[in-house]
Amino acid sequence: MFAFIGRFVDRYRVWVLAGWIAAAVAITLLAPNLNDITSNEEGDFLPSDASSVVAQQRIEKNFPDFTKGLTAVLVFDAGPDGKITSSENLAFIGSVSEWLAGPDTPPQVTNIISPTLNPEAASRLIAEDEQVAMIFLTLDAPDDEIAVALDTIAKHLDDAPVGLTVYRTGEAAIEREFEDTLSTSVDRTIYVTLVLVALTLLIIYRSPVSPLLPLFVVTIAFVITRGIVAWLAQSIIKVSDTATMMLIVVMYGAGTDYCLFLISRFREEMADNSDPHLSVRHTVHRVGESISSSAGTVITGFMAMAFAQLGLFNGTGPTLAVGVIVSLLAGLTLTPALLGLLGQRTFWPRRAQHRASGALYKRTSQLVSSRPLLTIVVIVMAMAPLAYYGSRLNVTYDRLADMPDDAESIAGFRVLETHIGAGEMQPMDALAVFDGGDLMAEVEDLTHKLEAVKGVAVVRSASQPLGKAVPALMK
């Protein structure tokens, strides 16, 4: 089969090159934008029968107003030496609250809870140490409009008194900064990968042409893969932004590796005979099986992830498998076509020649072949501590832990976590379905049972909307 592929690619090398380029252009124009389809919502990747998913569906059905919009929180921090209840700070909080509740507020703001506008809730909006206060907002609009609203609010906070720091956090702000951080990470991954691959190939081949060939091949494959994945994400699988970032690393890693095998073998063939056509055919025939076997194991491993229960994994696996498949096809066809067209120019300004193995590789091979048992023992002993360390790592799906600590929304969340409690901003919603009886009595009984659970600080329900009674700090 690989002999046939080699002959076919060599004979129709121009058409193969044109076909790949045409496919990349067509898919780019016709496929939907993958960035518009990917999701980072945890609920999108949970099984449909997960209790949180079922509860959310019941809440949306029975309490539609409860789920409208995203929550934003303004955190006012007076610092360790200040008091949030000072007249100057309270006056500023009051002016911000009145602006947000007034006619000039951003239209995306649909609800506000403030310690000055809602004094009955002041005990939960002001920390007991009187250093921190917060304002709750509900923003109901598309993501781009919510970003505009947050920016408008930020400008209105510029006049804060000296010593008072204001953070924008909450669901809306965290999601926005998470998207920005993820987008930056993807861009950096692309740039760093391209630079590292190019430098590595320059060092190996000492030619300005050889590094460009794998980069061109993998880039064409990546563009095509993004389109294919976008179509799949529209109807079959759920794809996260994390999967697209991993796709870059996997494709440029594996795809470049396949190209290197072919280029190395092509150089050896060209060193023995100067006919690029014969060299291309021999290269694909003799290397095709090796790289296909290597790709096959990787593809199988990724496809096995499709059986995972968590959608983050069962969508990522097929996404990466598609990337490896397209990289392999590009390696077996597009790379040989380019090698056949370039011939000796692939290694310009040098010519193809056999390279010496080098003293290091020679000594290493002699050691491994003469003392295999010792080699195994040394490698196992060296890797064992790393394996033990890896097995002890705690797996976390905490989105906040993936973001930089200096992000405004994260810094604000940490302030709340320290002085008021993270649950005030991100409480856990519990849905109870009662079948007849005295509804309020049952709610009150359930409330007391939840209060007795270890780790539960405050329970707010229909029987006690403000939670446990805490002495108000505002007079």
C-alpha positions in Angstrom: 0.0 0.0 0.0 2.7 2.5 0.9 4.6 1.7 -2.3 1.4 2.6 -4.2 1.1 5.8 -2.2 4.7 6.7 -3.0 4.2 6.1 -6.7 0.9 8.0 -6.7 2.3 11.1 -4.8 5.4 11.2 -7.0 3.5 11.0 -10.2 0.8 13.6 -9.2 2.9 15.7 -6.8 1.7 19.0 -8.2 -1.9 18.0 -8.1 -1.5 16.7 -4.5 0.0 20.0 -3.4 -2.8 21.9 -5.2 -5.4 19.6 -3.7 -4.3 20.2 -0.1 -4.1 24.0 -0.5 -7.5 24.0 -2.2 -9.0 21.9 0.6 -7.6 24.3 3.2 -9.0 27.3 1.5 -12.4 25.8 0.9 -12.8 24.5 4.4 -11.7 27.8 5.9 -14.4 29.6 3.8 -17.2 27.1 4.3 -16.7 25.7 7.8 -18.2 27.6 10.8 -15.8 29.5 13.1 -14.7 27.0 15.8 -14.3 29.8 18.3 -18.0 30.5 18.1 -18.9 26.8 18.8 -16.6 25.8 21.6 -17.9 26.0 25.2 -16.3 26.4 28.6 -19.5 25.9 30.6 -19.1 23.0 33.0 -22.7 22.0 32.6 -22.3 21.5 28.9 -19.8 18.6 29.6 -21.8 16.8 32.3 -24.0 13.7 31.6 -27.6 14.6 31.1 -28.6 12.6 34.1 -26.2 14.3 36.5 -28.0 15.7 39.5 -26.8 19.2 39.0 -27.9 19.2 35.4 -31.3 17.8 36.3 -31.7 20.4 39.1 -30.7 23.2 36.8 -33.3 22.2 34.3 -36.0 22.1 37.0 -34.9 25.5 38.2 -35.0 27.0 34.7 -38.5 25.5 34.2 -40.0 26.5 37.6 -38.0 29.7 38.4 -37.2 31.3 35.0 -36.5 34.7 36.5 -33.9 33.1 38.9 -31.7 32.0 36.1 -31.8 35.1 33.9 -28.5 36.8 33.4 -25.1 36.5 35.0 -24.0 37.7 38.4 -21.4 40.4 38.9 -20.0 41.5 42.2 -18.3 44.8 43.0 -15.9 44.3 46.0 -14.9 47.4 48.0 -11.7 46.8 50.1 -10.7 49.5 52.5 -7.4 47.8 53.3 -6.2 46.4 56.7 -5.9 49.9 58.2 -9.2 51.3 56.8 -12.9 50.9 57.6 -15.4 50.3 54.8 -18.0 51.9 57.1 -16.3 55.3 57.2 -18.4 58.1 56.0 -16.3 58.7 52.9 -16.3 55.1 51.8 -20.0 54.6 52.5 -20.8 57.8 50.6 -18.9 56.4 47.6 -20.6 53.0 47.8 -23.9 54.9 48.0 -23.2 57.0 44.9 -22.2 53.9 42.9 -25.3 52.1 44.1 -27.6 55.0 43.1 -26.0 55.3 39.7 -26.4 51.6 39.1 -30.0 51.7 40.2 -30.7 55.0 38.3 -31.7 55.7 34.7 -28.0 56.3 33.6 -26.9 52.8 34.5 -25.8 50.4 31.7 -28.9 48.8 30.2 -27.5 45.4 30.8 -27.9 45.9 34.6 -31.3 44.4 35.6 -30.9 44.0 39.4 -28.8 45.4 42.2 -28.4 44.5 45.9 -26.4 47.1 47.8 -25.7 47.7 51.5 -26.9 51.3 51.1 -30.0 50.5 49.0 -30.9 47.3 50.9 -30.0 48.0 54.6 -31.8 44.8 55.6 -29.1 42.8 53.7 -26.2 44.9 55.0 -25.1 42.2 57.4 -24.4 39.8 54.5 -22.9 42.5 52.3 -20.4 43.9 54.8 -17.7 41.8 56.4 -17.6 41.5 60.2 -14.2 43.1 60.3 -15.7 46.1 58.4 -12.9 46.1 55.9 -14.8 44.8 52.9 -18.2 45.4 51.3 -19.9 44.2 48.1 -22.6 45.1 45.7 -24.4 42.3 43.8 -25.5 43.0 40.2 -27.4 41.0 37.6 -26.3 41.5 34.0 -28.7 40.1 31.3 -27.3 40.5 27.8 -25.1 38.7 25.3 -21.4 38.2 26.3 -20.1 41.1 24.2 -22.6 43.5 25.7 -21.8 42.3 29.2 -18.2 43.1 28.5 -19.2 46.6 27.5 -21.2 47.0 30.7 -18.3 45.9 32.9 -16.0 48.4 31.2 -18.5 51.2 31.7 -18.8 50.3 35.4 -15.0 50.3 35.7 -14.8 53.9 34.4 -17.4 54.9 37.0 -15.2 53.4 39.8 -12.2 55.5 39.0 -13.2 58.2 41.5 -12.8 55.9 44.5 -11.5 57.5 47.7 -7.8 57.1 48.4 -7.1 53.7 50.1 -10.3 52.1 48.8 -9.7 49.4 46.2 -12.6 48.2 44.0 -12.6 44.9 42.2 -15.0 43.6 39.5 -15.6 39.9 40.1 -18.5 37.4 40.1 -19.7 35.1 37.5 -19.8 37.6 34.6 -16.3 39.1 35.3 -14.7 35.7 35.9 -16.1 34.3 32.7 -14.9 37.3 30.7 -11.3 37.1 32.1 -11.3 33.4 31.7 -12.1 33.7 28.0 -9.4 36.4 27.6 -6.9 34.3 29.5 -7.7 31.2 27.4 -7.5 33.2 24.2 -4.1 34.6 25.2 -2.9 31.1 26.1 -4.0 29.7 22.7 -2.2 32.5 20.9 1.0 32.1 22.9 0.9 28.3 22.4 0.8 28.8 18.6 3.6 31.3 18.6 5.8 29.4 21.0 5.2 26.1 19.2 6.1 27.6 15.9 9.2 29.2 17.1 10.5 26.1 19.0 9.8 23.8 16.1 11.5 26.2 13.7 14.6 26.6 15.9 14.8 22.8 16.5 14.7 22.1 12.8 17.2 24.8 12.0 19.6 23.2 14.5 19.0 19.7 13.1 19.2 20.4 9.4 21.1 23.7 9.3 19.0 24.7 6.3 16.4 27.5 6.0 14.3 25.4 3.7 13.9 22.2 5.8 12.2 23.8 8.8 9.6 25.5 6.5 8.5 22.3 5.0 7.1 20.6 8.2 5.6 23.9 9.4 3.8 24.4 6.1 2.5 20.8 6.0 1.3 20.9 9.6 -0.3 24.4 9.3 -2.3 23.2 6.2 -3.3 20.1 8.2 -4.3 22.2 11.2 -6.4 24.6 9.2 -8.3 21.7 7.7 -8.7 20.0 11.0 -10.2 23.1 12.6 -12.9 23.1 10.0 -13.6 19.4 10.4 -13.8 19.7 14.1 -16.1 22.8 13.8 -18.5 20.7 11.7 -18.4 17.9 14.2 -18.9 20.3 17.1 -22.0 21.7 15.4 -23.9 18.3 15.5 -22.0 15.5 17.1 -19.5 16.3 19.9 -19.0 19.1 22.4 -15.6 20.8 22.1 -13.9 23.0 24.7 -11.4 25.8 24.2 -9.0 23.6 26.1 -9.3 20.9 23.4 -8.5 23.4 20.6 -5.4 24.5 22.5 -4.3 20.9 23.0 -4.9 20.3 19.3 -2.3 22.8 18.4 0.4 21.1 20.6 -0.5 17.6 19.4 -0.7 18.4 15.7 2.5 20.4 15.6 4.3 17.8 17.8 3.1 14.7 16.0 2.9 16.2 12.5 6.4 17.6 12.7 7.6 14.2 13.9 6.1 12.4 10.9 7.7 15.0 8.6 11.1 14.5 10.2 11.0 10.8 9.6 10.2 11.4 6.0 12.8 14.1 5.5 15.5 12.1 7.2 14.8 9.1 5.1 14.6 11.2 2.0 18.0 12.7 2.8 19.5 9.2 3.0 17.9 8.2 -0.3 19.1 11.4 -2.0 22.6 10.8 -0.7 22.7 7.4 -2.4 21.1 8.6 -5.6 20.3 12.0 -6.9 16.9 11.1 -8.4 14.2 12.8 -6.3 11.4 10.8 -7.8 12.9 7.4 -6.9 13.9 8.8 -3.5 10.3 9.9 -2.7 8.9 6.5 -3.7 11.5 4.6 -1.5 10.9 7.0 1.4 7.1 6.6 1.6 7.4 2.8 1.0 10.0 2.3 3.8 8.8 4.9 6.4 5.1 5.0 5.8 4.4 1.9 7.8 6.4 3.1 10.8 4.7 6.5 11.1 1.3 5.0 10.4 1.8 2.5 13.2 2.9 5.2 15.5 -0.1 7.4 14.6 -2.4 4.4 14.9 -1.6 3.9 18.5 -2.1 7.5 19.3 -5.4 7.7 17.4 -6.6 4.6 19.3 -5.7 6.1 22.6 -7.5 9.4 21.8 -10.6 7.6 20.5 -10.8 5.6 23.7 -11.5 8.9 25.5 -14.8 9.0 23.6 -16.2 6.5 26.1 -15.4 8.7 29.1 -18.5 10.0 31.0 -17.3 13.5 31.4 -17.9 15.5 28.2 -14.7 17.4 28.5 -12.8 14.2 27.8 -15.2 12.4 25.4 -15.1 15.5 23.2 -11.4 16.2 23.5 -10.4 12.6 22.5 -12.1 12.5 19.1 -10.9 16.1 18.4 -7.3 15.2 18.9 -7.8 11.9 17.0 -9.0 13.9 14.0 -5.9 16.1 14.2 -3.6 13.1 14.2 -5.4 11.5 11.3 -5.2 14.6 9.2 -1.5 15.1 10.2 -0.7 11.5 9.1 -2.5 11.9 5.8 -0.6 15.2 5.2 2.6 13.5 6.2 2.1 10.6 3.8 1.1 12.7 0.8 1.8 16.4 1.1 5.3 16.1 2.6 6.5 13.6 -0.1 4.9 15.8 -2.8 6.9 18.8 -1.6 10.1 16.7 -1.3 9.7 15.5 -4.9 9.3 19.1 -6.1 12.2 20.5 -4.1 14.7 17.6 -4.5 18.1 18.7 -3.4 16.8 22.2 -2.7 15.2 20.8 0.5 18.7 20.9 2.1 19.9 24.1 0.6 22.6 25.5 1.0 24.0 22.0 1.6 23.4 18.8 -0.3 21.9 15.6 1.0 24.5 13.4 2.7 24.7 10.7 5.3 25.3 12.1 8.7 27.7 10.5 11.2 26.0 9.1 14.3 28.2 11.1 16.6 30.3 10.0 19.6 27.4 10.5 22.1 25.0 8.2 20.3 27.7 5.7 19.6 28.6 5.4 23.3 25.0 5.3 24.3 24.1 2.5 21.9 27.2 0.5 23.1 26.2 0.9 26.7 22.6 0.0 26.2 23.4 -3.1 24.1 26.2 -4.3 26.4 24.5 -3.7 29.7 20.8 -3.9 29.2 19.8 -4.9 32.7 21.9 -2.0 34.2 20.3 0.4 31.8 16.8 -0.7 32.8 17.6 -0.4 36.5 19.1 3.1 36.2 16.2 4.3 34.2 13.5 2.9 36.5 15.3 4.4 39.6 15.5 7.8 37.9 11.9 7.7 36.9 10.4 6.2 40.0 10.4 9.5 42.1 8.7 11.3 39.3 6.1 8.6 38.9 5.5 8.7 42.7 5.1 12.5 42.6 2.7 12.3 39.7 0.6 9.7 41.4 0.2 11.9 44.4 -1.0 15.0 42.5 -4.6 16.0 43.3 -6.7 16.4 40.3 -8.8 19.6 40.3 -11.3 21.1 38.0 -11.2 24.5 39.7 -11.4 27.1 36.9 -10.1 29.8 39.3 -6.9 27.9 39.9 -6.2 27.9 36.1 -6.3 31.7 36.0 -3.4 34.1 37.0 -3.7 35.4 40.6 -3.3 39.0 39.5 -6.5 38.9 37.4 -8.9 41.4 38.8 -11.8 39.0 39.1 -9.6 36.5 40.9 -8.1 39.1 43.3 -11.6 40.3 44.1 -12.8 36.7 44.8 -9.8 36.1 47.1 -10.7 39.2 49.1 -14.2 38.1 49.5 -13.1 34.6 50.4 -10.9 35.9 53.1 -13.2 38.5 54.7 -16.8 37.4 53.9 -16.6 33.8 52.6 -16.6 32.4 49.0 -20.1 31.1 49.5 -21.5 34.6 49.6 -20.5 35.1 45.9 -20.8 31.5 44.8 -23.4 29.8 46.9 -24.6 26.3 46.2 -28.2 26.1 45.1 -30.2 23.2 46.4 -33.5 22.3 44.8 -36.1 20.4 46.8 -39.3 18.9 45.4 -42.0 18.5 48.0 -45.0 16.3 47.5 -47.9 17.9 49.3 -48.0 18.8 53.0 -47.3 22.1 54.7 -44.8 23.6 52.3 -43.3 26.3 54.7 -43.0 23.7 57.5 -41.2 21.3 55.2 -38.9 24.1 54.0 -38.1 25.1 57.5 -37.3 21.5 58.5 -35.0 21.1 55.5 -33.3 24.4 56.3 -32.4 23.2 59.8 -31.2 19.9 58.5 -28.9 21.6 55.9 -27.6 24.0 58.7 -26.5 20.9 60.6 -24.3 19.6 57.7 -20.6 20.1 58.3 -19.1 22.9 56.2 -22.4 24.7 55.7 -22.1 28.2 57.0 -25.5 29.8 56.1 -28.7 28.5 54.6 -31.1 31.0 53.0 -34.5 29.7 52.1 -38.1 30.8 52.0 -38.3 30.4 55.7 -35.2 32.6 56.4 -34.3 34.6 53.2 -31.4 36.4 54.9 -29.9 33.4 56.5 -28.7 33.4 60.1 -29.3 36.6 62.0 -26.0 38.6 62.1 -25.8 42.0 64.0 -26.0 44.8 61.4 -22.8 46.7 61.1 -24.5 49.8 59.7 -26.2 52.2 62.0 
